[in-house]
Amino acid sequence: MECINQMISEMNLPEGDRQLIQDRMARHAGRLREIYFHLYANQDETHEYFTDLLRLILQSWIDREPYLKEKDEQVVRFPNWFYSNNLVGGVCYVDLFAETLNGIEERIPYFQELGINYVHLMPFFKVSQGDNDGGYAVSSYREVDERLGTMDDLRRMSRQFHENRIALVADFVFNHTSDEHDWARQAKLGNPKYTDFYYIFDDRAVPDMYEKALREIFPTERPGSFTYKKEIDKWVWTTFHSYQWDLNYANPKVFNAMVGEMLFLANCGIDVLRLDAVAFIWKEMGTPCENLPEAHMIIQAFNLACRIAAPALYFKSEAIVHPDEVIKYIDPAECQLSYNPLLMALLWTCLASKEIRLLRLSMEKRFAIPEGTSWVNYLRCHDDIGWTFSDEDAEQLNIHGFFHRKWLNEFYSGEFPGSFAKGMLFQENKKTGDARISGQAASLAGLEKALEEKDDHKIDLSIKRILMMYTIIMTIGGIPLIYLGDEVGTINQYQFLDDPHKASDSRWMHRPAADWKKIQKRQNQETTEGKIFSGFQAIIRIRKEHLVFGGNKMKVMDVGNDHIFAYLRENCGYFCWCFSNFDQEAHTISPPPFGNSGSNVQVDDLLTGKSYSPGNDMLMEPYQTLLLAWK
């Protein structure tokens, strides 16, 4: 602390600021030092590197705009702001949704009309003009892609978001950079400082040793996790695409540099950073190099840096791994928010199978997370659907995990007889039989096929499927996230097949440009777009009107029918039974007692206003949801 106090005194700060930053350092710097010296115990200059890190953190705080410092103090006082039932999210690509950052700013009235106030903008940083993994191969964390705008545009837009009470979410792609990032360019030139920023090898000897324990992520693109770079005659670790070079976090200079990039983004007004590919950031010979303890330590150390320099910045983990590993990233000291890939995958599983046993069991075992954290629940996103349910859960229900995944891929690619879905396989591995699924929510739920067949009944069923699953997303507990376009029933687009940079990646079928002529139909209740949009608005309005849908407290219930997913929500003294019928046939169930002590009280469905009471059976229509609330 003596070193820290010396640094602070040298900055000649006003008394109030000096005391504030000293208090934050006293709370967090000790733990940060503990993690740092654990990670870099074998480095000769660890103390010097740590001192550099503290200076960087302090300077980032000094550079922070006054309005952001005010928000910091609000978040310190109300750290669980994300528990609010008023919070509803949306996610989109800047260019595809509104062309530019200025265009996004102009769409604020649309966000407000729909009811969303947490907006995740997919990567908008500088990237190469060719292959860039949809923005996830970042060439500079401090420059906006010139096609989208400038850093000044980002700062102005973020200020407008804050003035309109909209949280701004962005991606922090910190496992790897583009091979066109300046660090990588310097490494190609042989600059020793930057060759140590990556994993670069003269031959295959060491990569072969690592690969004995690694799995292939993109097997159809190339085998293994290393790419030979002819221009430097060396092998580079590239877990994902060949142009995405993995960063070497065993080097403290890499850690410090990435903290600098992270706090720079925080000072641009970003509220939440989605931490991309969190599972892969630490490498160790003889392991799968996924979910290692040091990966968690790095995120915890990032978090501590934020608690000092930018307490309003929170993290959202993206870990598409085994459900038991997903949970491990969720902690107030690590990632306060986390995607819920298990819920997403199982909702689609249930829709195909028409029964909910695996969803019910999995949510019973794995929905609860620590106090001070929250799920981000989603139905679709820019990525594929990986069937990441637990094989152990499936086996408990006599479901064979491998064959069930194979059947799901057949169903959602439209190959299974009687399937209503239209999707495409993604990264099919011929050796293992593994594959994932691409497709828009509306197409996977049957709308595209129904429109092609001009079948009004099937169109109606597909709309019910979409609204049922989004109602679950809105009510089950956590932040609901809409993949923008779903609110008007956007279907698959196939123009990507004509683009040589995209044709081999089926995910581009669910990354279309927003069709604003289609979106304008949202006001017409006679159109498919209008029916879906008004359904979204109704669900969002109900969520915001009822405190019961805040927080995460949820209890899964068994109502004696394997087609009906049921759960009880409780928050602030309010209660709500939520029922969803995943079958295209109607079912009758006997409702449980309502009231705090099982008393028989009549309740109304929040969606329709219809009254229900225990003792009277409830008829649930195909894909119907009931929300029966009381206090």
C-alpha positions as a printed Julia matrix, in Angstrom:
631×3 Matrix{Float64}:
   0.0     0.0     0.0
   2.93    2.34    0.56
   3.77    2.12   -3.15
   0.14    2.83   -4.07
  -0.13    5.8    -1.73
   3.05    7.22   -3.22
   1.57    6.94   -6.73
  -1.65    8.64   -5.63
   0.16   11.44   -3.83
   2.2    12.16   -6.96
  -1.02   12.77   -8.89
  -1.94   15.85   -6.84
  -5.65   14.96   -6.7
  -8.39   16.88   -4.86
  -8.97   15.52   -1.36
 -12.28   13.84   -2.22
 -10.88   12.08   -5.26
  -7.75   11.05   -3.4
  -9.77    9.49   -0.59
 -12.1     7.72   -3.03
  -9.31    6.09   -5.03
  -7.39    5.18   -1.89
 -10.49    3.43   -0.55
 -10.95    1.49   -3.78
  -7.29    0.5    -3.82
  -7.5    -0.61   -0.2
 -10.48   -2.84   -1.03
  -9.24   -4.39   -4.26
  -5.51   -3.97   -4.91
  -4.43   -6.6    -2.4
  -6.44   -9.34   -4.05
  -5.33   -8.12   -7.49
  -1.69   -8.41   -6.39
  -2.28  -11.89   -5.0
  -3.69  -13.17   -8.32
  -1.06  -11.35  -10.38
   1.85  -12.77   -8.44
   0.31  -16.24   -8.64
  -0.01  -16.04  -12.42
   3.43  -14.53  -12.96
   5.44  -15.94  -10.07
   8.2   -17.14  -12.39
   8.77  -13.75  -14.05
  11.94  -11.85  -13.13
  10.24   -8.45  -13.25
   6.8    -9.24  -11.79
   6.95   -6.41   -9.26
   7.79   -3.91  -11.99
   5.0    -5.2   -14.23
   2.51   -4.98  -11.38
   3.55   -1.42  -10.62
   3.02   -0.59  -14.3
  -0.44   -2.14  -14.08
  -1.41   -0.02  -11.08
  -0.26    3.14  -12.85
  -2.32    2.17  -15.88
  -5.42    1.59  -13.72
  -5.01    4.9   -11.91
  -4.5     6.84  -15.13
  -7.61    5.22  -16.64
  -9.63    6.37  -13.65
  -8.24    9.91  -13.92
  -9.14   10.01  -17.63
 -12.73    8.87  -16.97
 -15.49   11.35  -17.87
 -17.32   12.94  -14.89
 -20.69   11.52  -15.96
 -19.19    8.03  -16.01
 -17.72    8.53  -12.55
 -21.2     9.51  -11.38
 -22.52    6.27  -12.86
 -19.74    4.39  -11.07
 -21.0     5.66   -7.74
 -24.59    4.73   -8.62
 -23.51    1.18   -9.41
 -21.48    0.96   -6.2
 -24.66    1.89   -4.3
 -26.95   -0.35   -6.39
 -24.75   -3.19   -7.7
 -27.65   -5.48   -8.61
 -29.28   -3.09  -11.08
 -29.55   -6.0   -13.53
 -32.19   -7.66  -11.31
 -34.81   -5.16  -12.46
 -37.89   -6.48  -14.22
 -37.69   -3.3   -16.34
 -34.56   -4.55  -18.06
 -35.06   -6.06  -21.52
 -32.21   -6.58  -23.98
 -31.67   -6.57  -27.7
 -28.64   -7.58  -29.76
 -27.66   -6.71  -33.34
 -24.84   -5.98  -35.74
 -24.33   -2.25  -36.26
 -23.98   -2.43  -40.03
 -26.76   -4.95  -40.56
 -29.27   -3.19  -38.3
 -28.58    0.49  -38.91
 -25.49    0.78  -41.16
 -23.5     3.02  -38.78
 -23.18    4.01  -35.11
 -25.01    7.21  -35.96
 -27.74    5.02  -37.44
 -27.95    3.09  -34.16
 -28.37    6.37  -32.31
 -31.23    7.25  -34.65
 -32.89    3.91  -33.8
 -33.24    4.77  -30.1
 -36.99    5.52  -30.63
 -37.39    2.02  -32.11
 -35.71    0.46  -29.1
 -38.05    2.42  -26.86
 -41.11    1.43  -28.89
 -40.21   -2.24  -28.56
 -39.31   -1.77  -24.9
 -35.6    -2.65  -24.83
 -33.09   -0.75  -22.7
 -30.03   -3.01  -22.81
 -28.5    -2.97  -26.28
 -25.65   -5.27  -27.27
 -23.89   -4.1   -30.41
 -21.93   -6.87  -32.07
 -18.22   -6.15  -32.76
 -17.76   -2.73  -34.32
 -13.98   -2.47  -34.09
 -11.48   -2.23  -36.9
 -11.19   -5.53  -38.8
  -9.74   -6.74  -42.06
 -11.83   -6.2   -45.19
 -11.84   -9.91  -46.02
 -12.37  -12.77  -43.59
 -12.92  -11.4   -40.09
 -15.32  -13.87  -38.4
 -18.16  -11.38  -38.38
 -16.05   -8.84  -36.5
 -14.46  -11.24  -34.02
 -11.0   -10.89  -35.55
 -10.16   -7.47  -34.12
  -7.38   -5.41  -35.74
  -7.62   -2.57  -33.21
  -9.54   -2.24  -29.95
  -9.18    1.56  -30.1
 -10.56    2.16  -33.57
 -14.06    1.74  -34.94
 -14.42    0.06  -38.31
 -14.36    3.08  -40.62
 -17.45    1.79  -42.41
 -19.39    2.16  -39.14
 -18.07    5.48  -37.86
 -15.44    6.81  -35.5
 -14.54    6.67  -31.83
 -16.15   10.09  -31.43
 -19.36    8.62  -32.88
 -19.14    5.79  -30.32
 -18.68    8.2   -27.42
 -21.54   10.42  -28.57
 -23.85    7.43  -29.09
 -22.99    5.98  -25.68
 -23.78    9.35  -24.1
 -27.19    9.32  -25.82
 -27.78    5.77  -24.6
 -27.1     6.83  -21.03
 -29.36    9.86  -21.31
 -32.13    7.53  -22.49
 -31.39    4.96  -19.74
 -30.14    2.33  -22.17
 -27.22    0.12  -21.12
 -24.58   -0.26  -23.82
 -23.05   -3.71  -24.26
 -20.07   -4.56  -26.46
 -17.79   -7.51  -27.13
 -14.32   -7.84  -25.67
 -12.54  -10.33  -27.9
  -9.6   -11.01  -25.62
  -8.56  -14.58  -26.4
  -7.13  -13.58  -29.75
  -6.5   -10.73  -32.17
  -6.6   -10.5   -35.92
  -3.34  -11.3   -37.67
  -3.58   -7.69  -38.92
  -3.5    -6.2   -35.41
  -0.4    -4.08  -34.9
   0.86   -6.54  -32.28
   0.66   -9.36  -34.81
   2.25   -7.24  -37.53
   5.16   -6.52  -35.2
   5.43  -10.21  -34.37
   5.63  -11.04  -38.09
   8.53   -8.62  -38.34
  10.3   -10.51  -35.59
   9.99   -7.88  -32.85
  10.74   -9.99  -29.73
   8.38   -7.98  -27.54
   5.44   -8.96  -29.72
   6.48  -12.47  -30.73
   5.97  -13.2   -27.02
   2.42  -11.78  -27.25
   1.4   -14.93  -29.16
   2.2   -18.64  -29.34
   4.62  -18.91  -32.26
   6.68  -22.03  -32.97
   9.48  -22.84  -35.4
   8.15  -26.31  -36.2
   5.39  -28.79  -35.32
   7.13  -30.41  -32.35
   5.49  -28.38  -29.57
   2.13  -27.93  -31.34
   1.93  -31.71  -31.79
   2.47  -32.18  -28.06
  -0.29  -29.68  -27.24
  -2.72  -31.14  -29.76
  -2.73  -34.55  -28.1
  -5.2   -33.08  -25.6
  -6.98  -30.41  -27.69
 -10.33  -30.62  -29.46
 -11.0   -29.17  -32.89
 -13.26  -26.12  -32.91
 -13.67  -25.57  -36.66
 -12.88  -28.98  -38.16
 -14.31  -28.2   -41.6
 -11.97  -25.2   -42.0
  -8.75  -26.9   -40.98
  -7.6   -29.68  -38.66
  -6.12  -28.87  -35.27
  -5.46  -25.61  -33.44
  -2.33  -24.36  -35.19
  -1.78  -22.66  -38.54
   1.37  -22.59  -40.62
   2.2   -19.03  -41.68
   4.28  -19.19  -44.83
   5.36  -15.54  -44.73
   7.22  -16.12  -41.43
   7.84  -19.87  -41.82
   6.36  -20.56  -38.39
   3.36  -22.18  -36.71
   0.9   -19.98  -34.77
  -1.72  -21.04  -32.22
  -5.11  -20.29  -33.77
  -7.88  -21.97  -31.75
 -10.59  -20.62  -34.03
  -9.93  -19.27  -37.51
  -6.45  -19.24  -39.05
  -6.4   -15.42  -39.02
  -7.18  -15.2   -35.28
  -3.94  -15.47  -33.29
  -4.32  -16.61  -29.67
  -2.8   -14.23  -27.11
  -0.25  -15.53  -24.63
  -1.58  -14.67  -21.17
   1.41  -16.36  -19.56
   3.15  -13.11  -20.51
   2.3   -10.34  -17.98
   2.81   -7.72  -20.7
  -0.17   -9.23  -22.53
  -2.3    -9.05  -19.4
  -1.36   -5.41  -18.79
  -1.95   -4.49  -22.42
  -5.4    -6.04  -22.44
  -6.37   -4.32  -19.19
  -5.45   -1.09  -20.94
  -7.7    -1.93  -23.9
 -10.54   -2.95  -21.57
 -10.43    0.26  -19.51
 -10.19    2.33  -22.68
 -13.51    0.8   -23.77
 -14.99    1.42  -20.34
 -14.07    5.08  -20.71
 -15.93    5.17  -24.03
 -19.13    4.63  -22.05
 -19.64    0.88  -22.37
 -21.58   -0.63  -19.45
 -21.13   -4.36  -20.07
 -18.41   -6.26  -21.88
 -19.25   -9.64  -23.29
 -16.1   -11.67  -22.67
 -15.67  -13.75  -25.78
 -14.4   -17.35  -25.61
 -13.56  -17.17  -21.9
 -12.83  -20.89  -21.67
  -9.75  -20.79  -23.91
  -7.54  -18.02  -22.56
  -4.97  -20.07  -20.6
  -2.83  -22.8   -22.15
  -1.11  -25.64  -20.34
   0.57  -28.65  -21.88
  -1.23  -31.93  -21.32
  -4.65  -30.33  -20.77
  -7.51  -29.49  -23.17
  -6.58  -25.82  -22.58
 -10.17  -25.07  -21.7
 -11.67  -23.91  -18.38
  -8.34  -24.0   -16.56
  -8.14  -22.33  -13.1
  -5.88  -19.6   -14.45
  -8.57  -18.59  -16.96
 -10.82  -17.78  -14.02
  -8.0   -15.9   -12.28
  -7.42  -13.69  -15.31
 -11.09  -12.71  -15.42
 -11.12  -12.09  -11.66
  -8.08   -9.84  -12.06
  -9.78   -7.96  -14.91
 -12.77   -7.53  -12.64
 -10.65   -6.13   -9.8
  -9.07   -3.6   -12.17
 -12.58   -2.46  -13.08
 -13.67   -2.18   -9.46
 -10.89    0.37   -9.02
 -10.97    2.31  -12.3
 -14.51    1.81  -13.66
 -16.9     0.13  -11.2
 -19.86    0.61  -13.56
 -18.33   -1.83  -16.04
 -19.66   -5.37  -15.65
 -18.78   -8.6   -17.45
 -20.94  -11.11  -19.29
 -19.36  -14.5   -19.91
 -19.69  -16.41  -23.15
 -18.82  -19.99  -22.32
 -20.4   -22.5   -24.69
 -19.07  -25.47  -22.77
 -20.44  -28.19  -20.51
 -23.15  -26.73  -18.24
 -21.12  -27.52  -15.13
 -18.28  -25.4   -16.51
 -20.57  -22.5   -17.52
 -21.61  -22.06  -13.89
 -18.01  -21.67  -12.72
 -17.6   -18.33  -14.51
 -20.63  -16.8   -12.77
 -19.66  -14.9    -9.64
 -19.78  -11.24   -8.52
 -15.98  -11.39   -8.4
 -15.73  -12.79  -11.93
 -18.61  -12.43  -14.41
 -21.7   -10.81  -12.93
 -23.73  -11.84  -15.98
 -23.67  -14.96  -18.11
 -25.37  -16.24  -21.19
 -27.58  -19.23  -20.49
 -26.73  -21.55  -23.4
 -28.28  -24.54  -21.66
 -31.73  -22.96  -21.49
 -31.45  -21.82  -25.1
 -30.47  -25.25  -26.42
 -33.08  -27.07  -24.35
 -35.94  -24.81  -25.43
 -35.21  -25.8   -29.02
 -34.8   -29.42  -27.93
 -38.24  -29.38  -26.33
 -39.83  -27.72  -29.33
 -38.64  -30.54  -31.56
 -39.4   -33.41  -29.19
 -42.64  -31.89  -27.81
 -41.68  -33.0   -24.3
 -39.84  -31.2   -21.52
 -38.28  -33.81  -19.23
 -34.67  -32.86  -20.02
 -35.42  -29.14  -19.69
 -37.2   -29.69  -16.37
 -34.38  -31.8   -14.9
 -31.63  -29.51  -16.16
 -33.24  -26.33  -14.86
 -33.88  -27.98  -11.48
 -30.18  -28.75  -11.2
 -28.52  -25.83  -12.94
 -30.6   -22.65  -12.98
 -29.66  -21.39   -9.5
 -26.61  -19.09   -9.5
 -24.92  -16.96   -6.8
 -26.46  -13.85   -5.32
 -25.27  -10.77   -7.16
 -25.29  -12.44  -10.58
 -27.8   -12.94  -13.35
 -28.48  -15.05  -16.39
 -28.85  -13.46  -19.79
 -31.49  -15.64  -21.4
 -31.68  -15.81  -25.16
 -33.34  -17.83  -27.88
 -31.09  -17.01  -30.84
 -27.95  -15.0   -31.47
 -25.37  -14.42  -34.2
 -23.85  -17.84  -33.52
 -24.94  -21.4   -34.19
 -26.9   -23.6   -31.78
 -24.66  -26.1   -30.02
 -26.51  -28.85  -28.19
 -24.68  -28.24  -24.9
 -26.93  -30.19  -22.58
 -25.4   -32.55  -20.05
 -25.09  -36.16  -21.2
 -25.33  -37.15  -17.54
 -28.75  -35.47  -17.29
 -29.86  -37.11  -20.53
 -28.7   -40.56  -19.38
 -30.7   -40.15  -16.18
 -33.79  -39.93  -18.42
 -32.7   -42.79  -20.69
 -31.85  -40.36  -23.48
 -28.68  -41.12  -25.43
 -26.86  -37.79  -25.78
 -25.07  -38.47  -29.07
 -28.07  -39.88  -30.91
 -30.37  -37.2   -29.5
 -28.06  -34.49  -30.86
 -27.92  -36.28  -34.2
 -31.71  -36.36  -34.32
 -31.94  -32.65  -33.37
 -29.6   -31.78  -36.23
 -31.76  -33.79  -38.6
 -34.91  -32.12  -37.3
 -33.66  -28.53  -37.49
 -31.95  -28.98  -40.84
 -35.36  -30.11  -42.13
 -34.16  -33.61  -42.98
 -36.39  -35.4   -40.46
 -39.81  -36.35  -41.9
 -42.53  -34.06  -40.6
 -40.14  -31.35  -39.36
 -41.47  -27.8   -39.52
 -37.95  -26.31  -39.33
 -35.6   -24.89  -41.95
 -31.98  -24.59  -40.87
 -28.5   -25.7   -41.93
 -25.77  -27.76  -40.35
 -22.73  -25.87  -39.12
 -19.23  -27.33  -38.76
 -20.24  -30.92  -39.39
 -17.36  -33.18  -38.34
 -17.44  -36.26  -40.51
 -15.04  -38.09  -38.2
 -17.06  -37.68  -35.02
 -20.56  -37.05  -36.38
 -20.78  -33.81  -34.42
 -22.52  -30.75  -35.87
 -24.39  -27.66  -34.81
 -27.34  -25.78  -36.32
 -27.68  -22.38  -37.98
 -30.94  -20.57  -38.63
 -33.21  -17.71  -37.65
 -35.65  -18.31  -34.8
 -38.66  -17.86  -37.08
 -37.33  -20.35  -39.65
 -36.43  -22.91  -37.0
 -39.88  -22.45  -35.46
 -41.63  -23.18  -38.77
 -42.54  -19.76  -40.14
 -40.38  -19.91  -43.28
 -41.77  -23.27  -44.35
 -45.34  -22.25  -43.5
 -45.03  -19.07  -45.58
 -43.69  -21.07  -48.52
 -46.66  -23.41  -48.26
 -49.06  -20.47  -47.75
 -50.68  -22.44  -44.93
 -52.42  -20.04  -42.51
 -52.79  -22.68  -39.81
 -49.09  -23.51  -39.88
 -48.23  -19.81  -39.89
 -50.35  -19.37  -36.77
 -48.65  -22.32  -35.07
 -45.19  -20.97  -35.88
 -46.08  -17.57  -34.4
 -47.32  -19.3   -31.26
 -44.04  -21.22  -30.99
 -41.99  -18.03  -31.25
 -44.07  -16.14  -28.7
 -44.22  -19.07  -26.27
 -40.45  -19.44  -26.15
 -39.85  -15.71  -25.88
 -42.4   -15.54  -23.06
 -40.29  -18.08  -21.18
 -37.18  -15.98  -21.87
 -38.99  -12.91  -20.49
 -40.32  -14.53  -17.33
 -38.02  -17.31  -16.12
 -35.53  -15.05  -14.32
 -32.65  -12.93  -15.59
 -32.17  -10.47  -18.45
 -34.1   -11.44  -21.59
 -32.23  -10.83  -24.84
 -33.94  -10.44  -28.21
 -31.95  -11.16  -31.35
 -33.26   -8.15  -33.23
 -35.29   -9.22  -36.21
 -37.02  -11.94  -34.23
 -39.6    -9.37  -33.1
 -40.94   -9.21  -36.68
 -40.34  -12.82  -37.68
 -37.23  -12.42  -39.84
 -36.51  -15.66  -41.7
 -33.33  -17.18  -43.11
 -31.51  -15.31  -45.85
 -29.5   -17.24  -48.43
 -27.62  -14.5   -50.31
 -24.51  -15.38  -48.28
 -24.05  -18.39  -50.54
 -23.04  -16.01  -53.34
 -20.27  -14.39  -51.26
 -16.99  -16.36  -51.33
 -16.02  -14.92  -47.92
 -19.23  -16.23  -46.34
 -20.47  -19.19  -48.39
 -18.73  -21.8   -46.22
 -20.19  -20.39  -42.98
 -23.88  -21.19  -42.63
 -24.22  -18.77  -39.69
 -24.57  -15.98  -42.24
 -28.05  -17.27  -43.01
 -29.14  -15.79  -39.69
 -27.13  -12.59  -40.02
 -29.23  -10.66  -42.57
 -29.44   -6.91  -42.96
 -32.51   -5.48  -41.24
 -35.37   -5.12  -43.7
 -36.95   -1.84  -42.65
 -39.79   -2.23  -45.14
 -40.62   -5.45  -43.35
 -40.2    -3.82  -39.94
 -42.59   -1.03  -40.95
 -45.33   -3.65  -41.24
 -45.18   -4.06  -37.44
 -48.06   -1.61  -37.0
 -50.4    -3.67  -39.2
 -52.07   -6.39  -37.15
 -53.15   -8.18  -40.31
 -49.54   -9.0   -41.17
 -47.3   -11.69  -39.73
 -44.87   -8.96  -38.7
 -47.6    -7.07  -36.86
 -48.85  -10.15  -35.01
 -45.39  -11.08  -33.81
 -44.36   -7.52  -32.91
 -47.51   -6.86  -30.91
 -46.98  -10.18  -29.15
 -43.47   -9.11  -28.17
 -44.73   -5.74  -26.95
 -47.39   -7.41  -24.81
 -44.91   -9.79  -23.21
 -42.44   -6.98  -22.51
 -45.16   -4.77  -21.08
 -46.29   -7.54  -18.72
 -42.7    -8.15  -17.6
 -42.22   -4.47  -16.8
 -45.55   -4.1   -15.02
 -44.98   -6.97  -12.58
 -42.16   -7.02  -10.04
 -42.42  -10.79   -9.8
 -40.35  -11.09  -12.98
 -37.33   -9.35  -11.49
 -34.36  -11.2   -10.03
 -33.5   -14.85  -10.56
 -35.53  -16.78   -7.99
 -37.26  -19.63   -9.82
 -38.5   -23.09   -8.87
 -39.21  -25.7   -11.53
 -42.39  -27.72  -10.92
 -43.67  -31.06  -12.19
 -47.37  -30.83  -13.06
 -47.65  -34.48  -14.11
 -47.51  -33.78  -17.82
 -44.29  -34.09  -19.8
 -45.49  -31.6   -22.43
 -45.97  -28.76  -19.94
 -42.97  -26.82  -18.64
 -43.93  -25.18  -15.34
 -42.07  -22.98  -12.89
 -42.88  -20.7    -9.97
 -41.45  -17.18   -9.85
 -41.12  -15.25   -6.61
 -39.85  -11.71   -6.1
 -40.58   -8.86   -3.68
 -43.49  -10.75   -2.12
 -45.13  -11.49   -5.47
 -45.66  -14.93   -7.01
 -46.43  -16.25  -10.47
 -47.04  -19.73  -11.85
 -45.8   -20.0   -15.42
 -46.97  -22.84  -17.68
 -45.99  -23.52  -21.31
 -47.35  -26.26  -23.56
 -44.65  -27.5   -25.95
 -47.03  -29.73  -27.86
 -49.07  -28.92  -30.95
 -51.95  -30.69  -29.25
 -54.04  -29.29  -26.41
 -53.56  -30.66  -22.88
 -55.57  -30.44  -19.69
 -53.78  -30.14  -16.35
 -54.88  -29.66  -12.78
 -53.48  -26.4   -11.43
 -51.66  -26.39   -8.07
 -52.96  -24.36   -5.14
 -52.29  -20.66   -5.4
 -51.34  -18.4    -2.54
 -48.46  -18.27   -0.09
 -49.61  -21.23    2.0
 -51.39  -23.3    -0.6
 -54.7   -21.51   -0.13
 -57.31  -21.77   -2.85
 -57.48  -18.34   -4.45
 -58.66  -17.37   -7.89
 -55.99  -15.85  -10.11
 -55.94  -14.21  -13.52
 -53.72  -15.01  -16.46
 -51.59  -11.94  -17.13
 -51.63  -12.64  -20.87
 -55.38  -13.06  -21.43
 -57.08  -11.9   -18.24
 -58.9   -15.23  -17.93
 -59.5   -16.41  -14.35
 -58.38  -19.78  -12.96
 -58.83  -21.46   -9.61
 -57.57  -24.71   -8.04
 -59.96  -27.6    -8.4
 -60.83  -26.68  -11.96
 -58.76  -28.23  -14.71
 -56.92  -25.9   -17.06
 -57.05  -26.49  -20.8
 -53.82  -25.45  -22.46
 -53.99  -24.89  -26.2
 -51.08  -25.79  -28.49
 -48.01  -23.7   -27.62
 -49.96  -21.67  -25.09
 -48.37  -19.98  -22.08
 -50.21  -19.08  -18.89
 -48.88  -16.58  -16.35
 -50.95  -16.88  -13.16
 -49.81  -14.22  -10.68
 -50.77  -13.23   -7.16
 -49.36  -11.55   -4.06
